[in-house]
Amino acid sequence: DSNRVKQELLQHSVNVEDFGGDVLASEISAKTGAGIDDLLDKVLFQAEMLELKANPSRDAAGTVIEAQLDVGKGPVVSVLVQKGTLRVGDSFICGMYDGRVRAMLDERGNTVEEAGPSIPVQVLGAGGVPQAGDTFQAMDADKAAEIAGNRSRLDREKQLRIRERGAKLGDFSAMAQRGQLSTLPLVIKGDVDGSVQAIADSLEQLGTSEVQVEIIHRGVGAINESDVLLAQTAGAVIMGFRVRPQPAARQEAERSDLEIKVYDVIYEAVDDVRAALEGMLEP
């Protein structure tokens, strides 16, 4: 019922054109394709009215939409180019990582040589997996490497400031009763950045005025030794979503009696953390 949707949007201060507002609305069907042409016409009309323009003759700049670690391709970064033109061979900085564009793929997996403003592409060649929302900027290779080094150093210093002891989810209620903590520190790893962000957001919303969830670190890829060492120093539990620990990481966790929890369903992770938080509450 599209009218009901439009009425509910009013509760969030979104007033569509049909109700006398200034927000364009278009009824479409993903199943049949009905209304897609109308949607595209409205997008182009709105862009023309707002004079939305971008300069294609400059270094590319954009935003990371999604990022993941592919077994065969390495870090794969989905980027929406917003300014300039990105070409194969360009050096770039993206979050904490620099890199060089080895290849670009369009939304159907076909190879492309360049991407202009408003074109989404998958970029291969990043030095690591950035987070969704990070800015992507093409620039000189030396400058990109210098910025990436500085950002990585600052991040390491931030992690080193967190010093405590490793723990398990079941330990937190006893520690809370002894007055040792009111936060539940977690290290989260997942298969794609979108999943990691969804889990982190869901878990952070579980906190109350008494107890809070603190995400010490989140990243994409298998659980490795550095994750285990970070969890040891931070007194955190490692949570993996659709990823498994590397053998060396598993052995290190067993030696230090550190817990690694692995999930395939986000709600199971939320339930476990909720139970741990409830155990930390005052009677």
Residue frames relative to the residue before (quaternion, step in Angstrom):
aa qw qx qy qz dx dy dz
D 1.0000 0.0000 0.0000 0.0000 0.00 0.00 0.00
S 0.2594 -0.8190 0.4908 0.1454 3.58 -0.04 1.30
N 0.6145 0.5520 -0.3608 0.4331 3.62 1.06 -0.64
R 0.6262 0.5266 -0.3378 0.4652 3.57 1.05 -0.73
V 0.6273 0.5345 -0.3307 0.4599 3.58 1.01 -0.82
K 0.6644 0.5045 -0.3026 0.4610 3.58 0.91 -0.91
Q 0.6474 0.5100 -0.3188 0.4682 3.59 1.03 -0.76
E 0.6627 0.4937 -0.3095 0.4705 3.57 1.00 -0.78
L 0.5857 0.5683 -0.3676 0.4460 3.60 1.15 -0.54
L 0.5769 0.5953 -0.3687 0.4206 3.58 1.14 -0.64
Q 0.6219 0.5540 -0.3396 0.4371 3.60 1.09 -0.67
H 0.7166 0.3784 -0.2277 0.5398 3.57 1.28 -0.42
S 0.5546 -0.6539 0.3612 0.3666 3.58 1.24 0.59
V 0.4984 0.5905 -0.4637 0.4334 3.59 1.09 0.75
N 0.0431 -0.8224 0.5663 -0.0342 3.57 -0.25 1.32
V 0.2554 -0.8066 0.5156 0.1354 3.58 -0.34 1.27
E 0.7004 -0.5073 0.3244 0.3832 3.53 -1.31 0.50
D 0.6188 0.5742 -0.3433 0.4118 3.60 1.04 -0.77
F 0.7345 0.3785 -0.2114 0.5221 3.57 1.18 -0.62
G 0.6671 -0.5266 0.2925 0.4384 3.58 1.22 0.49
G 0.5270 0.6429 -0.4094 0.3760 3.59 1.25 0.23
D 0.5389 -0.6293 0.4573 0.3233 3.57 -1.29 -0.26
V 0.5530 0.5903 -0.4079 0.4235 3.63 1.23 0.27
L 0.3875 -0.7318 0.5126 0.2271 3.58 -0.66 1.11
A 0.0465 -0.7859 0.6164 0.0180 3.59 -1.05 0.75
S 0.0281 -0.7936 0.6076 -0.0106 3.56 -1.03 0.80
E 0.3012 -0.7591 0.5520 0.1682 3.57 -0.78 1.04
I 0.0305 0.8158 -0.5720 0.0793 3.58 -0.59 1.18
S 0.2445 -0.7311 0.6110 0.1797 3.55 -1.32 0.28
A 0.3429 -0.7383 0.5452 0.2003 3.57 -0.68 1.11
K 0.6358 0.5592 -0.3233 0.4225 3.57 1.18 -0.57
T 0.8035 0.2642 -0.1259 0.5183 3.58 0.85 -0.97
G 0.4695 -0.6805 0.4456 0.3434 3.60 1.20 -0.39
A 0.4231 0.7121 -0.4653 0.3122 3.59 1.26 0.06
G 0.8164 0.2834 -0.2122 0.4562 3.55 -1.03 0.86
I 0.4724 0.6880 -0.4464 0.3229 3.62 1.23 -0.17
D 0.6430 0.5209 -0.3264 0.4569 3.61 0.95 -0.85
D 0.6388 0.5233 -0.3183 0.4657 3.57 1.01 -0.83
L 0.6362 0.5297 -0.3203 0.4604 3.59 1.02 -0.84
L 0.6711 0.4987 -0.2981 0.4605 3.59 0.89 -0.95
D 0.6274 0.5331 -0.3321 0.4603 3.59 1.01 -0.80
K 0.6754 0.4940 -0.2953 0.4612 3.58 0.94 -0.87
V 0.6195 0.5355 -0.3411 0.4616 3.59 1.05 -0.75
L 0.6784 0.4837 -0.2870 0.4727 3.59 0.89 -0.95
F 0.6367 0.5282 -0.3191 0.4624 3.59 1.01 -0.81
Q 0.6665 0.4988 -0.2997 0.4659 3.57 0.94 -0.91
A 0.6427 0.5234 -0.3218 0.4577 3.58 0.99 -0.84
E 0.6549 0.5082 -0.3036 0.4699 3.56 1.05 -0.79
M 0.6604 0.5151 -0.3025 0.4550 3.58 0.98 -0.88
L 0.7337 0.4026 -0.2227 0.5001 3.58 0.99 -0.89
E 0.3478 -0.7627 0.4701 0.2764 3.58 1.36 -0.06
L 0.1838 0.7893 -0.5537 0.1915 3.54 0.86 1.03
K 0.1134 0.7995 -0.5734 0.1380 3.55 -0.48 1.22
A 0.0975 -0.7722 0.6248 0.0623 3.55 -1.24 0.51
N 0.4250 -0.6968 0.5237 0.2440 3.55 -1.14 0.71
P 0.2517 -0.7954 0.5284 0.1572 3.64 -0.47 1.11
S 0.6748 0.5068 -0.2874 0.4531 3.62 1.23 -0.41
R 0.5945 0.5051 -0.4064 0.4756 3.58 0.69 1.12
D 0.6761 -0.4503 0.3555 0.4624 3.60 -1.26 0.05
A 0.5213 -0.6755 0.4304 0.2945 3.55 -0.94 0.92
A 0.0106 0.7558 -0.6547 0.0008 3.54 -1.19 0.70
G 0.1401 0.8006 -0.5702 0.1196 3.57 -1.00 0.76
T 0.4723 -0.6524 0.5208 0.2830 3.53 -1.34 -0.33
V 0.4483 -0.6690 0.5245 0.2765 3.56 -1.07 0.79
I 0.2517 -0.7669 0.5760 0.1296 3.58 -0.80 1.07
E 0.7796 -0.1039 0.1217 0.6055 3.58 0.95 -0.91
A 0.0457 -0.7891 0.6119 0.0272 3.57 -1.20 0.48
Q 0.0629 0.7970 -0.5980 0.0569 3.55 -1.05 0.73
L 0.4152 -0.6783 0.5461 0.2634 3.55 -1.31 0.36
D 0.1574 -0.8006 0.5761 0.0490 3.57 -0.43 1.27
V 0.5558 -0.6423 0.4126 0.3290 3.59 -0.94 0.92
G 0.7710 0.3652 -0.1935 0.4844 3.58 0.89 -0.91
K 0.7644 0.4013 -0.1960 0.4650 3.58 0.98 -0.86
G 0.4450 -0.6579 0.4847 0.3663 3.61 1.16 -0.46
P 0.7851 -0.2591 0.1994 0.5261 3.62 -1.12 -0.53
V 0.0765 -0.7792 0.6220 0.0109 3.59 -0.83 1.07
V 0.0855 -0.8184 0.5682 -0.0077 3.59 -0.56 1.20
S 0.2296 -0.7540 0.6008 0.1332 3.59 -0.76 1.07
V 0.0391 -0.8282 0.5563 -0.0556 3.56 -0.51 1.24
L 0.2203 -0.7207 0.6372 0.1615 3.55 -1.11 0.74
V 0.2861 -0.7635 0.5569 0.1585 3.59 -0.46 1.22
Q 0.1501 -0.8202 0.5497 0.0510 3.60 -0.72 1.08
K 0.7827 0.0765 -0.0479 0.6158 3.58 1.17 -0.58
G 0.8066 0.2935 -0.2034 0.4711 3.55 -1.20 0.53
T 0.4152 -0.6711 0.5486 0.2761 3.54 -1.36 -0.24
L 0.2450 -0.7715 0.5761 0.1132 3.55 -0.81 1.09
R 0.0754 -0.8123 0.5784 -0.0020 3.57 -0.83 1.04
V 0.6019 -0.5333 0.4454 0.3937 3.55 -1.25 0.46
G 0.7437 0.3582 -0.2850 0.4872 3.59 -0.85 0.99
D 0.5327 0.6292 -0.4080 0.3922 3.61 1.24 -0.28
S 0.3380 -0.6966 0.5906 0.2275 3.57 -1.13 0.68
F 0.0321 -0.8223 0.5673 -0.0303 3.58 -1.07 0.69
I 0.2614 -0.6919 0.6403 0.2075 3.51 -1.43 0.20
C 0.0232 0.7956 -0.6005 0.0769 3.55 -0.92 0.94
G 0.8019 -0.0924 0.0224 0.5899 3.59 -0.21 1.26
M 0.7953 -0.2463 0.2057 0.5144 3.60 -0.74 -1.07
Y 0.6985 0.4803 -0.2524 0.4665 3.60 1.26 -0.07
D 0.2291 -0.7250 0.6271 0.1694 3.53 -1.15 0.69
G 0.0506 0.8065 -0.5878 0.0394 3.56 -1.26 0.13
R 0.3266 -0.6977 0.5962 0.2259 3.50 -1.38 -0.11
V 0.4854 -0.6847 0.4586 0.2919 3.59 -0.85 0.96
R 0.1816 -0.7935 0.5751 0.0817 3.59 -0.40 1.25
A 0.7770 -0.1145 0.1066 0.6097 3.57 1.05 -0.78
M 0.1680 -0.7584 0.6187 0.1174 3.55 -1.29 0.44
L 0.1406 -0.7833 0.6031 0.0542 3.55 -1.05 0.86
D 0.3931 -0.6974 0.5381 0.2638 3.58 -1.08 0.69
E 0.7625 -0.4020 0.2496 0.4412 3.59 -1.31 -0.04
R 0.7063 0.4217 -0.2674 0.5018 3.62 1.23 -0.29
G 0.6002 -0.6049 0.3432 0.3951 3.57 1.27 0.22
N 0.4930 0.6484 -0.4394 0.3786 3.60 1.27 0.21
T 0.5106 -0.6536 0.4695 0.3027 3.57 -1.08 0.74
V 0.0476 -0.7762 0.6283 0.0200 3.57 -1.03 0.86
E 0.4378 -0.7182 0.4862 0.2369 3.56 -1.13 0.67
E 0.8068 0.0080 0.0074 0.5908 3.60 1.12 -0.58
A 0.1421 -0.7758 0.6111 0.0666 3.56 -1.26 0.52
G 0.2425 -0.7932 0.5483 0.1066 3.55 -0.75 1.11
P 0.7825 -0.3210 0.2308 0.4810 3.59 -1.30 -0.21
S 0.8382 0.1785 -0.2020 0.4740 3.55 -1.13 0.94
I 0.5529 0.5908 -0.4061 0.4247 3.61 1.25 0.25
P 0.2386 -0.7666 0.5742 0.1600 3.63 -0.79 0.96
V 0.0308 0.7965 -0.6023 0.0428 3.59 -0.96 0.88
Q 0.3773 -0.6500 0.5981 0.2783 3.52 -1.35 0.37
V 0.1774 -0.8030 0.5663 0.0545 3.55 -0.73 1.15
L 0.1540 -0.7654 0.6203 0.0754 3.57 -0.94 0.99
G 0.6443 0.5422 -0.3787 0.3841 3.57 -0.98 0.80
A 0.4511 0.6779 -0.4656 0.3467 3.61 1.25 0.12
G 0.5316 -0.6525 0.4498 0.2989 3.57 -1.17 0.62
G 0.7905 0.0113 -0.0013 0.6123 3.59 1.27 -0.22
V 0.5778 -0.5775 0.4438 0.3683 3.56 -1.32 -0.11
P 0.2371 -0.7882 0.5502 0.1406 3.63 -0.41 1.16
Q 0.5309 -0.6071 0.4742 0.3532 3.56 -1.30 0.02
A 0.5815 -0.5605 0.4524 0.3782 3.55 -1.18 0.58
G 0.7373 0.3676 -0.2909 0.4865 3.56 -0.89 0.96
D 0.5150 0.6304 -0.4258 0.3951 3.60 1.24 -0.27
T 0.4629 -0.6629 0.5088 0.2956 3.56 -1.15 0.60
F 0.2261 -0.7466 0.6168 0.1050 3.54 -1.15 0.80
Q 0.0646 0.8132 -0.5720 0.0855 3.60 -0.68 1.07
A 0.3175 -0.7245 0.5815 0.1902 3.57 -0.83 1.02
M 0.1836 0.7788 -0.5809 0.1495 3.57 -0.93 0.91
D 0.7354 -0.3917 0.3100 0.4578 3.55 -1.36 0.00
A 0.5765 -0.6382 0.3869 0.3326 3.60 -0.94 0.91
D 0.6685 0.5047 -0.3097 0.4499 3.62 0.90 -0.89
K 0.6597 0.5021 -0.3048 0.4687 3.56 0.97 -0.86
A 0.6395 0.5272 -0.3200 0.4590 3.59 1.01 -0.84
A 0.6567 0.5082 -0.3087 0.4639 3.60 0.95 -0.87
E 0.6426 0.5268 -0.3207 0.4547 3.60 1.01 -0.81
I 0.6669 0.4915 -0.3005 0.4727 3.60 0.93 -0.92
A 0.6483 0.5197 -0.3188 0.4560 3.59 0.95 -0.88
G 0.6402 0.5283 -0.3198 0.4570 3.58 1.01 -0.82
N 0.6640 0.5018 -0.3046 0.4632 3.58 0.95 -0.88
R 0.6667 0.4984 -0.3085 0.4603 3.59 0.93 -0.87
S 0.6474 0.5118 -0.3207 0.4649 3.60 1.00 -0.81
R 0.6393 0.5309 -0.3244 0.4519 3.59 1.01 -0.83
L 0.6586 0.5036 -0.3066 0.4676 3.57 0.94 -0.89
D 0.6496 0.5121 -0.3208 0.4614 3.58 1.02 -0.78
R 0.6379 0.5191 -0.3260 0.4663 3.61 1.01 -0.79
E 0.6475 0.5145 -0.3223 0.4605 3.58 0.96 -0.85
K 0.6261 0.5357 -0.3306 0.4602 3.56 1.06 -0.76
Q 0.6710 0.4930 -0.3016 0.4645 3.59 0.97 -0.88
L 0.6630 0.5271 -0.3097 0.4320 3.60 1.02 -0.80
R 0.5979 0.5730 -0.3661 0.4244 3.58 1.17 -0.44
I 0.6396 0.4978 -0.3218 0.4895 3.58 1.26 -0.32
R 0.1153 0.8191 -0.5481 0.1239 3.61 -0.31 1.20
E 0.3028 0.7116 -0.6019 0.1992 3.59 -0.74 1.07
R 0.5892 -0.5676 0.4351 0.3760 3.62 -1.08 -0.68
G 0.5933 -0.5842 0.4176 0.3639 3.60 -1.13 0.59
A 0.0465 -0.8118 0.5820 -0.0101 3.60 -1.15 0.53
K 0.3603 -0.6833 0.5810 0.2565 3.52 -1.42 -0.04
L 0.6663 -0.5080 0.3529 0.4165 3.57 -1.21 0.46
G 0.6821 0.5074 -0.2907 0.4390 3.58 0.97 -0.84
D 0.6081 0.5874 -0.3541 0.3998 3.61 1.21 -0.43
F 0.6002 0.6525 -0.3634 0.2864 3.55 1.05 -0.75
S 0.6242 0.5402 -0.3660 0.4295 3.62 1.01 -0.67
A 0.6547 0.5009 -0.3144 0.4708 3.60 0.99 -0.84
M 0.6536 0.5093 -0.3152 0.4626 3.60 0.97 -0.83
A 0.6423 0.5238 -0.3218 0.4578 3.58 1.05 -0.79
Q 0.6456 0.5184 -0.3273 0.4553 3.59 1.01 -0.79
R 0.6709 0.4607 -0.2997 0.4979 3.59 1.13 -0.58
G 0.5118 -0.6737 0.4018 0.3504 3.57 1.29 0.02
Q 0.4240 0.7425 -0.4366 0.2800 3.56 1.24 0.34
L 0.8268 -0.0092 0.0189 0.5620 3.63 1.04 -0.52
S 0.1654 -0.7575 0.6201 0.1195 3.52 -1.31 0.44
T 0.6653 0.4274 -0.3052 0.5307 3.58 1.31 0.27
L 0.2906 -0.7273 0.5977 0.1715 3.55 -1.21 0.62
P 0.1616 -0.8226 0.5375 0.0912 3.64 -0.15 1.22
L 0.0541 -0.8085 0.5856 -0.0201 3.57 -0.94 0.97
V 0.1831 -0.7080 0.6664 0.1450 3.53 -1.30 0.57
I 0.0976 -0.8259 0.5553 0.0051 3.60 -0.61 1.14
K 0.0041 -0.7671 0.6415 -0.0090 3.57 -0.95 0.97
G 0.0101 -0.8157 0.5778 -0.0257 3.59 -1.02 0.79
D 0.6511 -0.5374 0.3735 0.3844 3.55 -1.32 0.14
V 0.7830 0.0513 -0.0411 0.6185 3.61 1.10 -0.66
D 0.6285 -0.5843 0.3615 0.3646 3.57 -1.13 0.65
G 0.6019 0.5731 -0.3645 0.4200 3.60 1.06 -0.68
S 0.6500 0.5041 -0.3089 0.4775 3.59 1.01 -0.83
V 0.6443 0.5261 -0.3252 0.4498 3.58 0.95 -0.89
Q 0.6654 0.4989 -0.3041 0.4647 3.58 0.94 -0.86
A 0.6418 0.5264 -0.3257 0.4526 3.59 0.99 -0.83
I 0.6608 0.4951 -0.3067 0.4734 3.59 0.95 -0.87
A 0.6596 0.5168 -0.3140 0.4463 3.58 0.88 -0.96
D 0.6590 0.5022 -0.3094 0.4666 3.60 0.93 -0.88
S 0.6613 0.5123 -0.3122 0.4503 3.60 0.92 -0.90
L 0.6922 0.4791 -0.2845 0.4587 3.59 0.93 -0.88
E 0.6484 0.5235 -0.3292 0.4440 3.60 0.98 -0.80
Q 0.6374 0.5389 -0.3272 0.4430 3.59 1.13 -0.59
L 0.5777 0.6081 -0.3749 0.3949 3.60 1.25 -0.27
G 0.5329 0.6695 -0.3951 0.3342 3.60 1.19 -0.42
T 0.1982 -0.7456 0.6235 0.1266 3.55 -1.30 0.52
S 0.7156 -0.4079 0.3147 0.4717 3.59 -1.26 -0.19
E 0.6777 0.4931 -0.2843 0.4656 3.61 1.20 -0.53
V 0.8169 0.0859 0.0074 0.5703 3.57 0.85 -1.02
Q 0.1370 -0.7990 0.5844 0.0351 3.55 -1.06 0.82
V 0.3592 -0.6686 0.5970 0.2597 3.55 -1.28 0.49
E 0.0951 -0.7915 0.6027 0.0348 3.57 -0.86 0.99
I 0.2369 -0.7647 0.5857 0.1270 3.59 -0.60 1.15
I 0.2646 -0.7920 0.5344 0.1310 3.59 -0.29 1.29
H 0.7876 -0.1020 0.1165 0.5964 3.56 0.95 -0.91
R 0.0077 -0.7721 0.6348 0.0272 3.55 -1.14 0.63
G 0.0995 0.8078 -0.5710 0.1075 3.55 -0.98 0.80
V 0.4602 -0.6600 0.5304 0.2671 3.53 -1.41 0.11
G 0.6637 0.4876 -0.3772 0.4236 3.56 -1.01 0.85
A 0.7138 -0.4375 0.3250 0.4398 3.56 -1.35 0.07
I 0.5369 -0.5999 0.4828 0.3446 3.58 -1.24 0.53
N 0.0856 -0.8339 0.5453 0.0032 3.59 -0.56 1.16
E 0.7474 -0.4146 0.2751 0.4402 3.58 -1.34 0.04
S 0.6367 0.5354 -0.3453 0.4344 3.59 0.98 -0.75
D 0.6052 0.5378 -0.3524 0.4694 3.60 1.12 -0.62
V 0.6538 0.5125 -0.3094 0.4628 3.59 0.99 -0.88
L 0.6608 0.5015 -0.3098 0.4647 3.60 0.93 -0.88
L 0.6370 0.5182 -0.3262 0.4684 3.58 1.01 -0.79
A 0.6592 0.5028 -0.3094 0.4657 3.59 0.96 -0.87
Q 0.6101 0.5498 -0.3516 0.4493 3.60 1.08 -0.69
T 0.7181 0.4496 -0.2618 0.4622 3.57 0.78 -1.01
A 0.7260 0.4326 -0.2443 0.4754 3.60 1.07 -0.67
G 0.4029 -0.7086 0.4864 0.3146 3.59 1.22 -0.22
A 0.4437 0.7265 -0.4103 0.3272 3.57 1.15 0.67
V 0.3899 -0.6518 0.5897 0.2744 3.53 -1.39 0.22
I 0.3299 -0.7342 0.5585 0.2007 3.59 -1.01 0.82
M 0.0765 -0.7819 0.6183 0.0211 3.56 -0.91 0.99
G 0.1086 -0.7983 0.5912 0.0364 3.58 -0.77 1.07
F 0.1524 -0.7830 0.5982 0.0763 3.57 -0.96 0.88
R 0.8329 -0.1126 -0.0005 0.5418 3.56 -0.39 1.32
V 0.6347 0.4278 -0.3729 0.5245 3.59 1.09 0.73
R 0.2945 -0.7474 0.5717 0.1667 3.57 -1.23 0.48
P 0.5277 -0.6215 0.4572 0.3553 3.62 -1.15 0.47
Q 0.4997 -0.6154 0.5095 0.3345 3.56 -1.15 0.62
P 0.6596 -0.5369 0.3335 0.4068 3.64 -1.09 0.60
A 0.6619 0.5029 -0.3105 0.4609 3.61 0.92 -0.89
A 0.6468 0.5145 -0.3162 0.4657 3.59 1.04 -0.79
R 0.6414 0.5233 -0.3229 0.4588 3.59 1.00 -0.82
Q 0.6593 0.5074 -0.3086 0.4611 3.60 0.96 -0.88
E 0.6516 0.5128 -0.3110 0.4645 3.58 0.99 -0.87
A 0.6457 0.5186 -0.3169 0.4622 3.60 1.03 -0.82
E 0.6535 0.5040 -0.3155 0.4683 3.60 1.01 -0.79
R 0.6364 0.5328 -0.3313 0.4488 3.60 1.02 -0.79
S 0.7673 0.3501 -0.1837 0.5049 3.58 0.95 -0.89
D 0.4275 -0.7247 0.4460 0.3052 3.61 1.30 0.22
L 0.3629 0.7206 -0.4955 0.3219 3.55 0.97 0.94
E 0.3741 -0.7551 0.4989 0.2023 3.57 -0.95 0.88
I 0.0869 -0.7530 0.6504 0.0480 3.55 -1.03 0.92
K 0.1158 -0.7930 0.5972 0.0327 3.59 -0.61 1.16
V 0.1086 -0.7998 0.5899 0.0240 3.59 -0.81 1.04
Y 0.0565 -0.8151 0.5759 -0.0270 3.58 -0.86 1.03
D 0.2397 -0.7323 0.6131 0.1741 3.53 -1.34 0.44
V 0.7349 0.3166 -0.1875 0.5696 3.58 1.28 -0.37
I 0.4815 -0.7118 0.4311 0.2752 3.57 -0.67 1.11
Y 0.6527 0.5410 -0.3309 0.4145 3.60 1.01 -0.78
E 0.5937 0.5537 -0.3718 0.4503 3.60 1.13 -0.55
A 0.6394 0.5141 -0.3201 0.4737 3.59 1.01 -0.79
V 0.6531 0.5136 -0.3107 0.4617 3.58 0.94 -0.90
D 0.6505 0.5209 -0.3196 0.4509 3.62 0.96 -0.85
D 0.6566 0.5140 -0.3150 0.4532 3.60 0.94 -0.87
V 0.6805 0.4752 -0.2921 0.4751 3.57 0.90 -0.91
R 0.6160 0.5380 -0.3498 0.4569 3.60 1.02 -0.74
A 0.6493 0.5147 -0.3156 0.4625 3.59 0.98 -0.86
A 0.6476 0.5107 -0.3185 0.4673 3.59 1.00 -0.83
L 0.6587 0.5038 -0.3099 0.4650 3.60 0.98 -0.82
E 0.6331 0.5289 -0.3389 0.4523 3.59 0.99 -0.79
G 0.6423 0.5290 -0.3202 0.4529 3.58 1.09 -0.72
M 0.6612 0.5085 -0.2987 0.4638 3.59 1.22 -0.47
L 0.5528 0.6338 -0.3951 0.3696 3.60 1.22 -0.31
E 0.5706 -0.5609 0.4693 0.3735 3.55 -1.24 0.48
P 0.5752 -0.5838 0.4223 0.3873 3.66 -1.03 0.60
